Amino acid sequence: MNPLVSILMPCHNAARYVGEAIRSILAQTWRPIELIVVNDRSTDGSADVLDSMRNDTVQVVNGSFGSAAAARNHAFTISRGAYVKFMDADDVLSARAIELQLARLAGSRSALASGEWGRFYGEDASSFRLNPESVWRDMRPAEWLIEAWTNARPMMQPGIFLLPRAIVERSGGWDESLSVLDDLDFFTRCFVQATEVRFAQGACLMYRSGIEGSLSGRKDRGGVVSAFTALMNGTSRLLGCHDDVLARQACANLMQDFIYSHYPDHKDLLALAERRVREWGGSTLSPTGSPAFDLVRSLVGWKVAQRVRNAYRDAGRRIKGERVASSILDMAGGSSTGVARSPSL
């Protein structure tokens, strides 16, 4: 008999998108499947959308869990599938994704399946584009991590992977103290428990970008601490099972990207990250940005360029806020002074 596959989906204020995500699961060519959606304190009408979509395949759990990681862990504890896919409530899965990934696994309970992914923006499906990567092939798990991390932009979105239940159990589940980069932390633990990564061509996750307030965009202290902790955990686990020059270089590049992304703020975390980069032999990663950023960097160095970029961004946010305040005053019958145009870098 075909093995049951459990798709586990946290939902927090995703009323605009969760229906489309669920429909992509119900359209899967593989059967049997179960979809467990955990509605975590939504206040935007998500509960109504989910209630309208309950059926024999879709189970909805309402509660207060506090994080996507905690919601995923709860869904896993009540799931029954021999294979598991974690899925975000704002993404979409191609119709044959699970079928193709199970075909590649061919009954293995020690390998995990990867797939393709592409990006689209907001509700504009026509903007979807595949994002081919060098790791779109069969690989050993440590080699996959090294290759994906060397460029410091690893895509480890939950919906890309299909996992045997035994690997999830051995991984220890999601770290509920994390928010930003909790997927890097979790899947690194899954990878080091696996014997192979088998790539399923045509099994595609359509990743929705440009959503205001998404976790990946958090720059507050809590989000930055979470990202740093996930990077420290992930790099330690990789080097714990595969410590060579290439692995250290990949870890150094991943940590260097953290430094580029958050300089000059959070000096305590930057100092710890810089120490790790030195211990691992240094980084080969260059900072990236707009042509204007690259020009300033070539003239005065990346640190000054980053400070200039931050100043322009802060000015843009301030001006945006002034424009919002001006609009509110206008609607209320008040008056306001003119607002300067937003600079850009």
Buried (B, 14 or more C-beta within 10 A) or exposed (E): EEBBBBBBBBBBBBBBBBBBBBEBBEEBEBEEBBBBBBBBBBEEEBBEBBEEBEEEBBBBBBEEBEBBBBBBBBBBEEBEBBBBBBBBBBBBBBBBBBBBBBBBBEEBBEBBBBBBBBBBBEEEEEEBEEEEBEBBEBBBBBBBBBBBBBBBEBBBBBBBBBBBBBBBEBBEBBBBBBBBBBBBBBBBBBBBBBEBBBBBEEBBBBBBEEBEEEBEEBEEEEBBBBBBBBBBBBBEBBBEEBEEEBBBBBBBBBBBBBBBBBBEEBEEBBEBBBEBBEEBEEBEBEBEBEEBBBEBBEEEEBBEBBBBBBEBBEBBEEBEEBEEEBEEEEEEEEEEEEBEEBEEB
